[in-house]
Amino acid sequence: MLSPSQSDSYPAVAILLAAYNGAEWLDSQLESILAQEGVYVTLFVSVDPSTDKTAELIAGWATRDPRIIVLLQHEA
């Protein structure tokens, strides 16, 4: 993983991920996205109200990896 100070020599890439009831697939998806080489990745995640553990899983990843930004949910 590149640190923000190392990111100056790599292109910055922002990835937007919408997640809904995706807990079954999220670990492998996040591992793949964050393992990209030659770019500094920032992952913005919007979690729709899910009935599985999607929100908790994303929150756990975000506490361990500063490249993951969880977007706030707004009530309609």
mmCIF file of the N, C-alpha and C atoms, coordinates in Angstrom:
data_MODEL
# 
_entry.id   MODEL 
# 
loop_
_atom_site.group_PDB 
_atom_site.id 
_atom_site.type_symbol 
_atom_site.label_atom_id 
_atom_site.label_alt_id 
_atom_site.label_comp_id 
_atom_site.label_asym_id 
_atom_site.label_entity_id 
_atom_site.label_seq_id 
_atom_site.pdbx_PDB_ins_code 
_atom_site.Cartn_x 
_atom_site.Cartn_y 
_atom_site.Cartn_z 
_atom_site.occupancy 
_atom_site.B_iso_or_equiv 
_atom_site.pdbx_formal_charge 
_atom_site.auth_seq_id 
_atom_site.auth_comp_id 
_atom_site.auth_asym_id 
_atom_site.auth_atom_id 
_atom_site.pdbx_PDB_model_num 
ATOM 1   N N  . MET A 1 1  ? 0.847   -1.175  0.000   1.00 0.00 ? 1  MET A N  1 
ATOM 2   C CA . MET A 1 1  ? 0.000   0.000   0.000   1.00 0.00 ? 1  MET A CA 1 
ATOM 3   C C  . MET A 1 1  ? 0.890   1.235   0.000   1.00 0.00 ? 1  MET A C  1 
ATOM 4   N N  . LEU A 1 2  ? 0.555   2.183   -0.857  1.00 0.00 ? 2  LEU A N  1 
ATOM 5   C CA . LEU A 1 2  ? 1.289   3.441   -0.915  1.00 0.00 ? 2  LEU A CA 1 
ATOM 6   C C  . LEU A 1 2  ? 0.792   4.373   0.179   1.00 0.00 ? 2  LEU A C  1 
ATOM 7   N N  . SER A 1 3  ? 1.706   5.113   0.752   1.00 0.00 ? 3  SER A N  1 
ATOM 8   C CA . SER A 1 3  ? 1.297   6.143   1.699   1.00 0.00 ? 3  SER A CA 1 
ATOM 9   C C  . SER A 1 3  ? 0.951   7.393   0.908   1.00 0.00 ? 3  SER A C  1 
ATOM 10  N N  . PRO A 1 4  ? 0.192   8.329   1.493   1.00 0.00 ? 4  PRO A N  1 
ATOM 11  C CA . PRO A 1 4  ? -0.123  9.557   0.760   1.00 0.00 ? 4  PRO A CA 1 
ATOM 12  C C  . PRO A 1 4  ? 1.128   10.294  0.282   1.00 0.00 ? 4  PRO A C  1 
ATOM 13  N N  . SER A 1 5  ? 2.221   10.246  1.025   1.00 0.00 ? 5  SER A N  1 
ATOM 14  C CA . SER A 1 5  ? 3.439   10.931  0.584   1.00 0.00 ? 5  SER A CA 1 
ATOM 15  C C  . SER A 1 5  ? 4.042   10.253  -0.644  1.00 0.00 ? 5  SER A C  1 
ATOM 16  N N  . GLN A 1 6  ? 3.858   8.951   -0.791  1.00 0.00 ? 6  GLN A N  1 
ATOM 17  C CA . GLN A 1 6  ? 4.354   8.239   -1.967  1.00 0.00 ? 6  GLN A CA 1 
ATOM 18  C C  . GLN A 1 6  ? 3.455   8.454   -3.170  1.00 0.00 ? 6  GLN A C  1 
ATOM 19  N N  . SER A 1 7  ? 2.235   8.890   -2.937  1.00 0.00 ? 7  SER A N  1 
ATOM 20  C CA . SER A 1 7  ? 1.268   9.016   -4.021  1.00 0.00 ? 7  SER A CA 1 
ATOM 21  C C  . SER A 1 7  ? 1.650   10.097  -5.022  1.00 0.00 ? 7  SER A C  1 
ATOM 22  N N  . ASP A 1 8  ? 2.574   10.994  -4.660  1.00 0.00 ? 8  ASP A N  1 
ATOM 23  C CA . ASP A 1 8  ? 2.974   12.063  -5.576  1.00 0.00 ? 8  ASP A CA 1 
ATOM 24  C C  . ASP A 1 8  ? 3.574   11.527  -6.865  1.00 0.00 ? 8  ASP A C  1 
ATOM 25  N N  . SER A 1 9  ? 4.177   10.359  -6.822  1.00 0.00 ? 9  SER A N  1 
ATOM 26  C CA . SER A 1 9  ? 4.812   9.810   -8.013  1.00 0.00 ? 9  SER A CA 1 
ATOM 27  C C  . SER A 1 9  ? 3.902   8.843   -8.779  1.00 0.00 ? 9  SER A C  1 
ATOM 28  N N  . TYR A 1 10 ? 2.678   8.684   -8.344  1.00 0.00 ? 10 TYR A N  1 
ATOM 29  C CA . TYR A 1 10 ? 1.722   7.792   -8.996  1.00 0.00 ? 10 TYR A CA 1 
ATOM 30  C C  . TYR A 1 10 ? 0.448   8.558   -9.342  1.00 0.00 ? 10 TYR A C  1 
ATOM 31  N N  . PRO A 1 11 ? -0.231  8.160   -10.413 1.00 0.00 ? 11 PRO A N  1 
ATOM 32  C CA . PRO A 1 11 ? -1.510  8.788   -10.711 1.00 0.00 ? 11 PRO A CA 1 
ATOM 33  C C  . PRO A 1 11 ? -2.521  8.479   -9.604  1.00 0.00 ? 11 PRO A C  1 
ATOM 34  N N  . ALA A 1 12 ? -3.340  9.444   -9.276  1.00 0.00 ? 12 ALA A N  1 
ATOM 35  C CA . ALA A 1 12 ? -4.401  9.248   -8.289  1.00 0.00 ? 12 ALA A CA 1 
ATOM 36  C C  . ALA A 1 12 ? -5.657  8.765   -8.996  1.00 0.00 ? 12 ALA A C  1 
ATOM 37  N N  . VAL A 1 13 ? -6.287  7.756   -8.428  1.00 0.00 ? 13 VAL A N  1 
ATOM 38  C CA . VAL A 1 13 ? -7.508  7.193   -8.988  1.00 0.00 ? 13 VAL A CA 1 
ATOM 39  C C  . VAL A 1 13 ? -8.562  7.181   -7.892  1.00 0.00 ? 13 VAL A C  1 
ATOM 40  N N  . ALA A 1 14 ? -9.730  7.734   -8.177  1.00 0.00 ? 14 ALA A N  1 
ATOM 41  C CA . ALA A 1 14 ? -10.862 7.680   -7.258  1.00 0.00 ? 14 ALA A CA 1 
ATOM 42  C C  . ALA A 1 14 ? -11.851 6.656   -7.786  1.00 0.00 ? 14 ALA A C  1 
ATOM 43  N N  . ILE A 1 15 ? -12.246 5.755   -6.921  1.00 0.00 ? 15 ILE A N  1 
ATOM 44  C CA . ILE A 1 15 ? -13.212 4.719   -7.288  1.00 0.00 ? 15 ILE A CA 1 
ATOM 45  C C  . ILE A 1 15 ? -14.456 4.924   -6.438  1.00 0.00 ? 15 ILE A C  1 
ATOM 46  N N  . LEU A 1 16 ? -15.602 4.919   -7.078  1.00 0.00 ? 16 LEU A N  1 
ATOM 47  C CA . LEU A 1 16 ? -16.877 5.070   -6.396  1.00 0.00 ? 16 LEU A CA 1 
ATOM 48  C C  . LEU A 1 16 ? -17.565 3.706   -6.386  1.00 0.00 ? 16 LEU A C  1 
ATOM 49  N N  . LEU A 1 17 ? -17.920 3.241   -5.204  1.00 0.00 ? 17 LEU A N  1 
ATOM 50  C CA . LEU A 1 17 ? -18.535 1.925   -5.060  1.00 0.00 ? 17 LEU A CA 1 
ATOM 51  C C  . LEU A 1 17 ? -19.859 2.075   -4.332  1.00 0.00 ? 17 LEU A C  1 
ATOM 52  N N  . ALA A 1 18 ? -20.929 1.621   -4.958  1.00 0.00 ? 18 ALA A N  1 
ATOM 53  C CA . ALA A 1 18 ? -22.232 1.565   -4.300  1.00 0.00 ? 18 ALA A CA 1 
ATOM 54  C C  . ALA A 1 18 ? -22.422 0.135   -3.817  1.00 0.00 ? 18 ALA A C  1 
ATOM 55  N N  . ALA A 1 19 ? -22.766 -0.020  -2.549  1.00 0.00 ? 19 ALA A N  1 
ATOM 56  C CA . ALA A 1 19 ? -22.894 -1.362  -1.973  1.00 0.00 ? 19 ALA A CA 1 
ATOM 57  C C  . ALA A 1 19 ? -24.289 -1.560  -1.396  1.00 0.00 ? 19 ALA A C  1 
ATOM 58  N N  . TYR A 1 20 ? -24.892 -2.676  -1.741  1.00 0.00 ? 20 TYR A N  1 
ATOM 59  C CA . TYR A 1 20 ? -26.205 -3.052  -1.213  1.00 0.00 ? 20 TYR A CA 1 
ATOM 60  C C  . TYR A 1 20 ? -26.245 -4.567  -1.104  1.00 0.00 ? 20 TYR A C  1 
ATOM 61  N N  . ASN A 1 21 ? -26.403 -5.065  0.102   1.00 0.00 ? 21 ASN A N  1 
ATOM 62  C CA . ASN A 1 21 ? -26.454 -6.512  0.348   1.00 0.00 ? 21 ASN A CA 1 
ATOM 63  C C  . ASN A 1 21 ? -25.327 -7.242  -0.379  1.00 0.00 ? 21 ASN A C  1 
ATOM 64  N N  . GLY A 1 22 ? -24.110 -6.719  -0.249  1.00 0.00 ? 22 GLY A N  1 
ATOM 65  C CA . GLY A 1 22 ? -22.980 -7.290  -0.955  1.00 0.00 ? 22 GLY A CA 1 
ATOM 66  C C  . GLY A 1 22 ? -21.941 -7.934  -0.060  1.00 0.00 ? 22 GLY A C  1 
ATOM 67  N N  . ALA A 1 23 ? -22.277 -8.189  1.191   1.00 0.00 ? 23 ALA A N  1 
ATOM 68  C CA . ALA A 1 23 ? -21.292 -8.706  2.147   1.00 0.00 ? 23 ALA A CA 1 
ATOM 69  C C  . ALA A 1 23 ? -20.585 -9.959  1.630   1.00 0.00 ? 23 ALA A C  1 
ATOM 70  N N  . GLU A 1 24 ? -21.300 -10.790 0.915   1.00 0.00 ? 24 GLU A N  1 
ATOM 71  C CA . GLU A 1 24 ? -20.728 -12.046 0.416   1.00 0.00 ? 24 GLU A CA 1 
ATOM 72  C C  . GLU A 1 24 ? -19.540 -11.807 -0.526  1.00 0.00 ? 24 GLU A C  1 
ATOM 73  N N  . TRP A 1 25 ? -19.552 -10.689 -1.252  1.00 0.00 ? 25 TRP A N  1 
ATOM 74  C CA . TRP A 1 25 ? -18.538 -10.429 -2.273  1.00 0.00 ? 25 TRP A CA 1 
ATOM 75  C C  . TRP A 1 25 ? -17.566 -9.314  -1.910  1.00 0.00 ? 25 TRP A C  1 
ATOM 76  N N  . LEU A 1 26 ? -17.850 -8.558  -0.871  1.00 0.00 ? 26 LEU A N  1 
ATOM 77  C CA . LEU A 1 26 ? -17.078 -7.349  -0.608  1.00 0.00 ? 26 LEU A CA 1 
ATOM 78  C C  . LEU A 1 26 ? -15.614 -7.594  -0.267  1.00 0.00 ? 26 LEU A C  1 
ATOM 79  N N  . ASP A 1 27 ? -15.296 -8.599  0.521   1.00 0.00 ? 27 ASP A N  1 
ATOM 80  C CA . ASP A 1 27 ? -13.891 -8.823  0.870   1.00 0.00 ? 27 ASP A CA 1 
ATOM 81  C C  . ASP A 1 27 ? -13.032 -9.005  -0.377  1.00 0.00 ? 27 ASP A C  1 
ATOM 82  N N  . SER A 1 28 ? -13.451 -9.877  -1.278  1.00 0.00 ? 28 SER A N  1 
ATOM 83  C CA . SER A 1 28 ? -12.640 -10.110 -2.476  1.00 0.00 ? 28 SER A CA 1 
ATOM 84  C C  . SER A 1 28 ? -12.638 -8.884  -3.384  1.00 0.00 ? 28 SER A C  1 
ATOM 85  N N  . GLN A 1 29 ? -13.734 -8.170  -3.459  1.00 0.00 ? 29 GLN A N  1 
ATOM 86  C CA . GLN A 1 29 ? -13.792 -6.971  -4.295  1.00 0.00 ? 29 GLN A CA 1 
ATOM 87  C C  . GLN A 1 29 ? -12.865 -5.882  -3.744  1.00 0.00 ? 29 GLN A C  1 
ATOM 88  N N  . LEU A 1 30 ? -12.912 -5.636  -2.442  1.00 0.00 ? 30 LEU A N  1 
ATOM 89  C CA . LEU A 1 30 ? -12.062 -4.609  -1.841  1.00 0.00 ? 30 LEU A CA 1 
ATOM 90  C C  . LEU A 1 30 ? -10.588 -4.996  -1.931  1.00 0.00 ? 30 LEU A C  1 
ATOM 91  N N  . GLU A 1 31 ? -10.276 -6.261  -1.701  1.00 0.00 ? 31 GLU A N  1 
ATOM 92  C CA . GLU A 1 31 ? -8.893  -6.713  -1.830  1.00 0.00 ? 31 GLU A CA 1 
ATOM 93  C C  . GLU A 1 31 ? -8.372  -6.453  -3.236  1.00 0.00 ? 31 GLU A C  1 
ATOM 94  N N  . SER A 1 32 ? -9.174  -6.736  -4.234  1.00 0.00 ? 32 SER A N  1 
ATOM 95  C CA . SER A 1 32 ? -8.769  -6.535  -5.623  1.00 0.00 ? 32 SER A CA 1 
ATOM 96  C C  . SER A 1 32 ? -8.564  -5.055  -5.941  1.00 0.00 ? 32 SER A C  1 
ATOM 97  N N  . ILE A 1 33 ? -9.503  -4.227  -5.532  1.00 0.00 ? 33 ILE A N  1 
ATOM 98  C CA . ILE A 1 33 ? -9.402  -2.793  -5.803  1.00 0.00 ? 33 ILE A CA 1 
ATOM 99  C C  . ILE A 1 33 ? -8.172  -2.206  -5.130  1.00 0.00 ? 33 ILE A C  1 
ATOM 100 N N  . LEU A 1 34 ? -7.962  -2.533  -3.872  1.00 0.00 ? 34 LEU A N  1 
ATOM 101 C CA . LEU A 1 34 ? -6.872  -1.929  -3.106  1.00 0.00 ? 34 LEU A CA 1 
ATOM 102 C C  . LEU A 1 34 ? -5.507  -2.503  -3.458  1.00 0.00 ? 34 LEU A C  1 
ATOM 103 N N  . ALA A 1 35 ? -5.459  -3.597  -4.180  1.00 0.00 ? 35 ALA A N  1 
ATOM 104 C CA . ALA A 1 35 ? -4.185  -4.210  -4.569  1.00 0.00 ? 35 ALA A CA 1 
ATOM 105 C C  . ALA A 1 35 ? -3.651  -3.675  -5.893  1.00 0.00 ? 35 ALA A C  1 
ATOM 106 N N  . GLN A 1 36 ? -4.353  -2.730  -6.498  1.00 0.00 ? 36 GLN A N  1 
ATOM 107 C CA . GLN A 1 36 ? -3.907  -2.190  -7.781  1.00 0.00 ? 36 GLN A CA 1 
ATOM 108 C C  . GLN A 1 36 ? -2.527  -1.567  -7.634  1.00 0.00 ? 36 GLN A C  1 
ATOM 109 N N  . GLU A 1 37 ? -1.677  -1.801  -8.611  1.00 0.00 ? 37 GLU A N  1 
ATOM 110 C CA . GLU A 1 37 ? -0.303  -1.301  -8.578  1.00 0.00 ? 37 GLU A CA 1 
ATOM 111 C C  . GLU A 1 37 ? -0.139  -0.142  -9.553  1.00 0.00 ? 37 GLU A C  1 
ATOM 112 N N  . GLY A 1 38 ? 0.764   0.767   -9.214  1.00 0.00 ? 38 GLY A N  1 
ATOM 113 C CA . GLY A 1 38 ? 1.081   1.870   -10.095 1.00 0.00 ? 38 GLY A CA 1 
ATOM 114 C C  . GLY A 1 38 ? 0.124   3.047   -10.023 1.00 0.00 ? 38 GLY A C  1 
ATOM 115 N N  . VAL A 1 39 ? -0.821  2.992   -9.103  1.00 0.00 ? 39 VAL A N  1 
ATOM 116 C CA . VAL A 1 39 ? -1.771  4.088   -8.895  1.00 0.00 ? 39 VAL A CA 1 
ATOM 117 C C  . VAL A 1 39 ? -2.000  4.251   -7.395  1.00 0.00 ? 39 VAL A C  1 
ATOM 118 N N  . TYR A 1 40 ? -2.391  5.460   -6.998  1.00 0.00 ? 40 TYR A N  1 
ATOM 119 C CA . TYR A 1 40 ? -2.795  5.686   -5.613  1.00 0.00 ? 40 TYR A CA 1 
ATOM 120 C C  . TYR A 1 40 ? -4.316  5.715   -5.607  1.00 0.00 ? 40 TYR A C  1 
ATOM 121 N N  . VAL A 1 41 ? -4.927  4.703   -5.002  1.00 0.00 ? 41 VAL A N  1 
ATOM 122 C CA . VAL A 1 41 ? -6.374  4.518   -5.024  1.00 0.00 ? 41 VAL A CA 1 
ATOM 123 C C  . VAL A 1 41 ? -7.003  5.135   -3.777  1.00 0.00 ? 41 VAL A C  1 
ATOM 124 N N  . THR A 1 42 ? -8.079  5.888   -4.009  1.00 0.00 ? 42 THR A N  1 
ATOM 125 C CA . THR A 1 42 ? -8.982  6.283   -2.932  1.00 0.00 ? 42 THR A CA 1 
ATOM 126 C C  . THR A 1 42 ? -10.333 5.701   -3.297  1.00 0.00 ? 42 THR A C  1 
ATOM 127 N N  . LEU A 1 43 ? -10.917 4.967   -2.370  1.00 0.00 ? 43 LEU A N  1 
ATOM 128 C CA . LEU A 1 43 ? -12.181 4.277   -2.613  1.00 0.00 ? 43 LEU A CA 1 
ATOM 129 C C  . LEU A 1 43 ? -13.281 4.939   -1.796  1.00 0.00 ? 43 LEU A C  1 
ATOM 130 N N  . PHE A 1 44 ? -14.266 5.508   -2.481  1.00 0.00 ? 44 PHE A N  1 
ATOM 131 C CA . PHE A 1 44 ? -15.427 6.118   -1.837  1.00 0.00 ? 44 PHE A CA 1 
ATOM 132 C C  . PHE A 1 44 ? -16.568 5.113   -1.898  1.00 0.00 ? 44 PHE A C  1 
ATOM 133 N N  . VAL A 1 45 ? -17.141 4.792   -0.744  1.00 0.00 ? 45 VAL A N  1 
ATOM 134 C CA . VAL A 1 45 ? -18.177 3.759   -0.688  1.00 0.00 ? 45 VAL A CA 1 
ATOM 135 C C  . VAL A 1 45 ? -19.476 4.344   -0.151  1.00 0.00 ? 45 VAL A C  1 
ATOM 136 N N  . SER A 1 46 ? -20.532 4.132   -0.898  1.00 0.00 ? 46 SER A N  1 
ATOM 137 C CA . SER A 1 46 ? -21.884 4.485   -0.470  1.00 0.00 ? 46 SER A CA 1 
ATOM 138 C C  . SER A 1 46 ? -22.609 3.179   -0.160  1.00 0.00 ? 46 SER A C  1 
ATOM 139 N N  . VAL A 1 47 ? -23.059 3.047   1.076   1.00 0.00 ? 47 VAL A N  1 
ATOM 140 C CA . VAL A 1 47 ? -23.738 1.814   1.481   1.00 0.00 ? 47 VAL A CA 1 
ATOM 141 C C  . VAL A 1 47 ? -25.226 2.108   1.609   1.00 0.00 ? 47 VAL A C  1 
ATOM 142 N N  . ASP A 1 48 ? -26.016 1.496   0.724   1.00 0.00 ? 48 ASP A N  1 
ATOM 143 C CA . ASP A 1 48 ? -27.465 1.616   0.833   1.00 0.00 ? 48 ASP A CA 1 
ATOM 144 C C  . ASP A 1 48 ? -27.930 0.748   1.989   1.00 0.00 ? 48 ASP A C  1 
ATOM 145 N N  . PRO A 1 49 ? -29.068 1.080   2.601   1.00 0.00 ? 49 PRO A N  1 
ATOM 146 C CA . PRO A 1 49 ? -29.558 0.257   3.719   1.00 0.00 ? 49 PRO A CA 1 
ATOM 147 C C  . PRO A 1 49 ? -29.687 -1.207  3.295   1.00 0.00 ? 49 PRO A C  1 
ATOM 148 N N  . SER A 1 50 ? -28.846 -2.041  3.876   1.00 0.00 ? 50 SER A N  1 
ATOM 149 C CA . SER A 1 50 ? -28.792 -3.456  3.522   1.00 0.00 ? 50 SER A CA 1 
ATOM 150 C C  . SER A 1 50 ? -29.346 -4.298  4.660   1.00 0.00 ? 50 SER A C  1 
ATOM 151 N N  . THR A 1 51 ? -29.737 -5.515  4.325   1.00 0.00 ? 51 THR A N  1 
ATOM 152 C CA . THR A 1 51 ? -30.244 -6.433  5.347   1.00 0.00 ? 51 THR A CA 1 
ATOM 153 C C  . THR A 1 51 ? -29.187 -7.447  5.765   1.00 0.00 ? 51 THR A C  1 
ATOM 154 N N  . ASP A 1 52 ? -28.013 -7.370  5.154   1.00 0.00 ? 52 ASP A N  1 
ATOM 155 C CA . ASP A 1 52 ? -26.911 -8.235  5.564   1.00 0.00 ? 52 ASP A CA 1 
ATOM 156 C C  . ASP A 1 52 ? -25.887 -7.389  6.325   1.00 0.00 ? 52 ASP A C  1 
ATOM 157 N N  . LYS A 1 53 ? -24.676 -7.810  6.406   1.00 0.00 ? 53 LYS A N  1 
ATOM 158 C CA . LYS A 1 53 ? -23.640 -7.116  7.171   1.00 0.00 ? 53 LYS A CA 1 
ATOM 159 C C  . LYS A 1 53 ? -22.779 -6.184  6.318   1.00 0.00 ? 53 LYS A C  1 
ATOM 160 N N  . THR A 1 54 ? -23.323 -5.697  5.200   1.00 0.00 ? 54 THR A N  1 
ATOM 161 C CA . THR A 1 54 ? -22.559 -4.849  4.297   1.00 0.00 ? 54 THR A CA 1 
ATOM 162 C C  . THR A 1 54 ? -22.001 -3.614  5.012   1.00 0.00 ? 54 THR A C  1 
ATOM 163 N N  . ALA A 1 55 ? -22.836 -2.883  5.728   1.00 0.00 ? 55 ALA A N  1 
ATOM 164 C CA . ALA A 1 55 ? -22.401 -1.645  6.381   1.00 0.00 ? 55 ALA A CA 1 
ATOM 165 C C  . ALA A 1 55 ? -21.307 -1.918  7.407   1.00 0.00 ? 55 ALA A C  1 
ATOM 166 N N  . GLU A 1 56 ? -21.465 -2.962  8.204   1.00 0.00 ? 56 GLU A N  1 
ATOM 167 C CA . GLU A 1 56 ? -20.471 -3.294  9.220   1.00 0.00 ? 56 GLU A CA 1 
ATOM 168 C C  . GLU A 1 56 ? -19.150 -3.718  8.583   1.00 0.00 ? 56 GLU A C  1 
ATOM 169 N N  . LEU A 1 57 ? -19.240 -4.478  7.515   1.00 0.00 ? 57 LEU A N  1 
ATOM 170 C CA . LEU A 1 57 ? -18.031 -4.935  6.833   1.00 0.00 ? 57 LEU A CA 1 
ATOM 171 C C  . LEU A 1 57 ? -17.256 -3.761  6.251   1.00 0.00 ? 57 LEU A C  1 
ATOM 172 N N  . ILE A 1 58 ? -17.955 -2.848  5.594   1.00 0.00 ? 58 ILE A N  1 
ATOM 173 C CA . ILE A 1 58 ? -17.308 -1.668  5.021   1.00 0.00 ? 58 ILE A CA 1 
ATOM 174 C C  . ILE A 1 58 ? -16.700 -0.809  6.127   1.00 0.00 ? 58 ILE A C  1 
ATOM 175 N N  . ALA A 1 59 ? -17.421 -0.622  7.215   1.00 0.00 ? 59 ALA A N  1 
ATOM 176 C CA . ALA A 1 59 ? -16.909 0.188   8.326   1.00 0.00 ? 59 ALA A CA 1 
ATOM 177 C C  . ALA A 1 59 ? -15.627 -0.415  8.886   1.00 0.00 ? 59 ALA A C  1 
ATOM 178 N N  . GLY A 1 60 ? -15.581 -1.724  9.006   1.00 0.00 ? 60 GLY A N  1 
ATOM 179 C CA . GLY A 1 60 ? -14.376 -2.394  9.493   1.00 0.00 ? 60 GLY A CA 1 
ATOM 180 C C  . GLY A 1 60 ? -13.192 -2.176  8.566   1.00 0.00 ? 60 GLY A C  1 
ATOM 181 N N  . TRP A 1 61 ? -13.413 -2.315  7.281   1.00 0.00 ? 61 TRP A N  1 
ATOM 182 C CA . TRP A 1 61 ? -12.343 -2.071  6.310   1.00 0.00 ? 61 TRP A CA 1 
ATOM 183 C C  . TRP A 1 61 ? -11.862 -0.624  6.402   1.00 0.00 ? 61 TRP A C  1 
ATOM 184 N N  . ALA A 1 62 ? -12.800 0.315   6.530   1.00 0.00 ? 62 ALA A N  1 
ATOM 185 C CA . ALA A 1 62 ? -12.441 1.740   6.563   1.00 0.00 ? 62 ALA A CA 1 
ATOM 186 C C  . ALA A 1 62 ? -11.613 2.086   7.796   1.00 0.00 ? 62 ALA A C  1 
ATOM 187 N N  . THR A 1 63 ? -11.835 1.398   8.902   1.00 0.00 ? 63 THR A N  1 
ATOM 188 C CA . THR A 1 63 ? -11.025 1.681   10.098  1.00 0.00 ? 63 THR A CA 1 
ATOM 189 C C  . THR A 1 63 ? -9.597  1.172   9.932   1.00 0.00 ? 63 THR A C  1 
ATOM 190 N N  . ARG A 1 64 ? -9.409  0.187   9.068   1.00 0.00 ? 64 ARG A N  1 
ATOM 191 C CA . ARG A 1 64 ? -8.074  -0.399  8.864   1.00 0.00 ? 64 ARG A CA 1 
ATOM 192 C C  . ARG A 1 64 ? -7.320  0.188   7.682   1.00 0.00 ? 64 ARG A C  1 
ATOM 193 N N  . ASP A 1 65 ? -8.010  0.857   6.767   1.00 0.00 ? 65 ASP A N  1 
ATOM 194 C CA . ASP A 1 65 ? -7.354  1.360   5.562   1.00 0.00 ? 65 ASP A CA 1 
ATOM 195 C C  . ASP A 1 65 ? -7.816  2.789   5.280   1.00 0.00 ? 65 ASP A C  1 
ATOM 196 N N  . PRO A 1 66 ? -6.911  3.756   5.405   1.00 0.00 ? 66 PRO A N  1 
ATOM 197 C CA . PRO A 1 66 ? -7.305  5.158   5.218   1.00 0.00 ? 66 PRO A CA 1 
ATOM 198 C C  . PRO A 1 66 ? -7.683  5.523   3.787   1.00 0.00 ? 66 PRO A C  1 
ATOM 199 N N  . ARG A 1 67 ? -7.467  4.624   2.837   1.00 0.00 ? 67 ARG A N  1 
ATOM 200 C CA . ARG A 1 67 ? -7.855  4.896   1.453   1.00 0.00 ? 67 ARG A CA 1 
ATOM 201 C C  . ARG A 1 67 ? -9.346  4.702   1.228   1.00 0.00 ? 67 ARG A C  1 
ATOM 202 N N  . ILE A 1 68 ? -10.052 4.134   2.228   1.00 0.00 ? 68 ILE A N  1 
ATOM 203 C CA . ILE A 1 68 ? -11.490 3.887   2.099   1.00 0.00 ? 68 ILE A CA 1 
ATOM 204 C C  . ILE A 1 68 ? -12.244 4.983   2.838   1.00 0.00 ? 68 ILE A C  1 
ATOM 205 N N  . ILE A 1 69 ? -13.097 5.682   2.093   1.00 0.00 ? 69 ILE A N  1 
ATOM 206 C CA . ILE A 1 69 ? -13.922 6.750   2.649   1.00 0.00 ? 69 ILE A CA 1 
ATOM 207 C C  . ILE A 1 69 ? -15.381 6.298   2.542   1.00 0.00 ? 69 ILE A C  1 
ATOM 208 N N  . VAL A 1 70 ? -16.046 6.199   3.685   1.00 0.00 ? 70 VAL A N  1 
ATOM 209 C CA . VAL A 1 70 ? -17.449 5.814   3.694   1.00 0.00 ? 70 VAL A CA 1 
ATOM 210 C C  . VAL A 1 70 ? -18.278 7.089   3.595   1.00 0.00 ? 70 VAL A C  1 
ATOM 211 N N  . LEU A 1 71 ? -19.138 7.149   2.595   1.00 0.00 ? 71 LEU A N  1 
ATOM 212 C CA . LEU A 1 71 ? -19.994 8.316   2.386   1.00 0.00 ? 71 LEU A CA 1 
ATOM 213 C C  . LEU A 1 71 ? -21.192 8.245   3.314   1.00 0.00 ? 71 LEU A C  1 
ATOM 214 N N  . LEU A 1 72 ? -21.556 9.386   3.850   1.00 0.00 ? 72 LEU A N  1 
ATOM 215 C CA . LEU A 1 72 ? -22.700 9.450   4.756   1.00 0.00 ? 72 LEU A CA 1 
ATOM 216 C C  . LEU A 1 72 ? -23.986 9.158   4.016   1.00 0.00 ? 72 LEU A C  1 
ATOM 217 N N  . GLN A 1 73 ? -24.894 8.483   4.709   1.00 0.00 ? 73 GLN A N  1 
ATOM 218 C CA . GLN A 1 73 ? -26.200 8.201   4.137   1.00 0.00 ? 73 GLN A CA 1 
ATOM 219 C C  . GLN A 1 73 ? -27.150 9.325   4.514   1.00 0.00 ? 73 GLN A C  1 
ATOM 220 N N  . HIS A 1 74 ? -27.975 9.699   3.561   1.00 0.00 ? 74 HIS A N  1 
ATOM 221 C CA . HIS A 1 74 ? -28.990 10.728  3.824   1.00 0.00 ? 74 HIS A CA 1 
ATOM 222 C C  . HIS A 1 74 ? -30.353 10.101  3.672   1.00 0.00 ? 74 HIS A C  1 
ATOM 223 N N  . GLU A 1 75 ? -31.223 10.410  4.587   1.00 0.00 ? 75 GLU A N  1 
ATOM 224 C CA . GLU A 1 75 ? -32.594 9.908   4.513   1.00 0.00 ? 75 GLU A CA 1 
ATOM 225 C C  . GLU A 1 75 ? -33.338 10.685  3.435   1.00 0.00 ? 75 GLU A C  1 
ATOM 226 N N  . ALA A 1 76 ? -34.158 9.975   2.671   1.00 0.00 ? 76 ALA A N  1 
ATOM 227 C CA . ALA A 1 76 ? -34.935 10.631  1.607   1.00 0.00 ? 76 ALA A CA 1 
ATOM 228 C C  . ALA A 1 76 ? -36.196 11.223  2.161   1.00 0.00 ? 76 ALA A C  1 
# 
